[in-house]
Amino acid sequence: MFDLRVIHTFSNGVKIPKWLIVSPTNGCFDWSSTAIYIPLDGDFHSISHEDINDDMLSLSILNSELITHTKFPDHIGVYLPHVKKRINKIRGEKFAPQFLLSDIRQFVIQMADIETATKINFSSLVEWC
């Protein structure tokens, strides 16, 4: 399972979901899988930019790394072969930090990318200030 947190931005007095922060409850993603499916029908905890733990290694997930599955219509998938390929490319760069896959403690995914991939409207997460 996953701990799901949403960071919001503000536009015209409306609190709009911007990023989904996904952390595995057991502390480590299963990198041996082909895909990780994250349920989107659970509770989202709202956090602010200040609540982000800068000491924790995070990885942004690109929209090209997101997948859906007909068996899991209320989930978003992260296709790990594409993620690992991108990480290996980053590791080959001259000043890239050295880390292990197991060091990555959370994924950061743009809510707009999730909406595009799943066709789920997250308007229920929009709040008036």
C-alpha positions in Angstrom: 0.0 0.0 0.0 0.9 3.6 -0.3 0.7 6.9 1.6 -0.8 9.4 -0.8 -0.3 13.1 -0.2 -1.4 16.0 -2.4 0.3 19.4 -2.7 -2.0 22.2 -3.8 -1.5 25.5 -5.6 -3.8 28.4 -5.5 -5.6 30.1 -8.4 -8.2 32.9 -7.9 -8.9 31.8 -4.4 -9.2 28.1 -5.3 -7.0 25.4 -3.9 -6.1 23.2 -6.8 -4.3 19.8 -6.6 -0.9 20.0 -8.3 1.3 17.1 -7.3 0.7 13.6 -5.8 3.4 12.4 -3.5 3.4 8.6 -3.3 5.4 6.8 -0.5 5.2 3.0 0.0 4.0 2.2 3.5 6.7 -0.4 3.9 9.4 2.2 3.0 10.6 0.8 -0.3 9.2 0.4 -3.8 9.3 -3.0 -5.4 11.8 -2.4 -8.2 11.6 -6.0 -9.4 8.1 -5.4 -10.7 7.3 -4.3 -14.2 4.7 -1.8 -12.9 3.6 -0.3 -9.7 -0.2 0.4 -9.5 -1.3 3.2 -7.1 -4.9 3.3 -6.0 -6.6 6.6 -6.6 -9.8 5.9 -4.8 -8.3 6.2 -1.3 -7.7 9.1 1.1 -5.4 11.9 -0.1 -3.7 13.8 2.7 -3.2 17.5 1.9 0.2 18.9 2.6 1.9 22.2 1.9 5.3 22.8 0.1 6.8 23.4 3.6 5.8 19.9 4.7 8.0 18.2 2.0 10.9 16.3 3.6 14.0 17.6 1.7 16.2 14.9 3.2 14.2 12.2 1.5 15.2 11.1 -2.0 12.2 11.7 -4.4 11.8 10.9 -8.0 9.5 12.8 -10.4 7.6 10.5 -12.6 7.1 11.6 -16.2 3.8 11.4 -18.0 5.5 9.0 -20.5 6.1 6.6 -17.5 2.5 6.4 -16.5 0.2 3.6 -17.6 -3.3 2.4 -17.0 -4.7 -1.2 -16.8 -8.2 -2.3 -17.6 -8.3 -4.5 -14.5 -7.4 -1.5 -12.3 -9.5 1.5 -13.7 -9.2 3.4 -10.4 -5.3 3.1 -10.3 -2.4 4.8 -12.0 0.5 2.7 -13.0 4.2 3.6 -13.1 6.0 1.6 -15.8 9.3 0.8 -14.0 11.4 -0.2 -17.1 11.1 3.3 -18.5 11.9 4.8 -15.0 15.0 2.6 -14.6 16.1 3.5 -18.2 15.9 7.2 -17.3 17.7 6.7 -14.0 20.5 4.9 -15.7 20.8 7.8 -18.2 21.0 10.2 -15.2 23.6 8.1 -13.5 25.9 8.4 -16.6 25.9 12.2 -16.4 29.1 13.8 -15.1 27.8 15.5 -12.0 24.9 13.2 -11.2 24.5 12.2 -7.6 25.1 8.5 -6.8 22.2 6.6 -5.3 20.5 3.2 -5.3 17.0 2.5 -6.4 16.2 1.5 -2.8 17.2 5.0 -1.7 14.2 6.5 -3.6 11.5 6.9 -0.9 8.8 8.7 -2.8 7.5 9.4 -6.3 6.2 12.9 -7.3 3.5 12.9 -10.0 1.7 15.8 -11.5 -2.0 15.5 -11.0 -2.6 16.8 -14.5 -0.6 13.9 -15.9 -2.7 11.5 -13.8 -5.9 13.0 -15.0 -4.8 12.8 -18.6 -3.8 9.1 -18.3 -6.8 7.9 -16.3 -9.5 10.3 -17.5 -10.3 10.7 -13.8 -11.4 14.2 -12.8 -10.0 15.3 -9.5 -12.3 18.2 -9.1 -13.5 16.7 -5.8 -10.0 17.6 -4.4 -10.4 21.3 -5.4 -11.3 23.4 -2.4 -12.3 27.1 -2.0 -10.1 29.0 0.4 
